Amino acid sequence: MQIDGGCHCGNITYEAIIGPDHVFLCHCTDCQVISGAPYRSIVRTSEKDFTLKSGTLKTYIKTAESGNLREQNFCPECGSHIYATSVGDENRYFGIRLGTARQRDQLIPITQYYCQSAQSWVQDLNGMKKIDKE
């Protein structure tokens, strides 16, 4: 599936080819902190299937809990996180942040990772009050 997207301010745009079965949620503490949310939604693609169309990404290297180095790439203007990947590997995969894709409503997560770090309340949101607009 072809997707496209970009950052909040429009400085960064991209295109990618993804498999809809590569959509997942990550509950790791790094994703919680860097996103400011209880989890992050991600779609995986290979480096060769990702094209940066405009802008220049800023890169931040984080040592993950596993000890692996993780490259975080985001817009230097608005701070929108575009993707993360490993450092130095060949044939890398990019974890595109689903919120940056225009087709995000079509990409339904099918797996959850790092569930031991998940916030206890996040699995059952059905009873929560819902407001369509403010």
RAHU-V120925 format. One record per pair of residues at least 6 apart in sequence whose ideal C-beta (glycine too) atoms are under 6 Angstrom apart, sorted by sequence separation. I is the first residue (numbers start at 1). J is the second residue. If there is no record, write none. Layout:
((I:J) (I:J))
//
This chain:
((6:12) (63:69) (64:70) (86:92) (98:104) (6:13) (74:81) (85:92) (61:69) (62:70) (74:82) (31:40) (73:82) (85:94) (98:107) (61:71) (62:72) (73:83) (4:15) (83:94) (84:95) (27:39) (59:71) (60:72) (72:84) (83:95) (3:16) (83:96) (25:39) (26:40) (59:73) (70:84) (71:85) (2:17) (3:18) (25:41) (26:42) (57:73) (58:74) (71:87) (81:97) (1:18) (24:42) (58:76) (69:87) (82:100) (1:20) (23:43) (22:43) (22:44) (18:43) (18:45) (16:45) (17:49) (16:49) (16:50) (15:51) (14:52) (15:53) (14:53) (13:53) (13:54) (12:55) (11:55) (50:94) (47:92) (46:93) (47:94) (44:93) (45:94) (44:95) (42:95) (43:96) (43:98) (41:98) (12:75) (11:75) (43:107) (11:77) (7:75) (9:77) (41:109) (9:78) (8:78) (12:82) (7:78) (8:80) (7:80) (38:119) (23:107) (25:109) (38:122) (24:109) (23:109) (28:114) (24:111) (25:112) (26:113) (27:114) (26:114) (27:115) (29:117) (28:117) (27:117) (27:118) (5:100) (5:101) (5:102) (3:101) (4:102) (3:103))
//
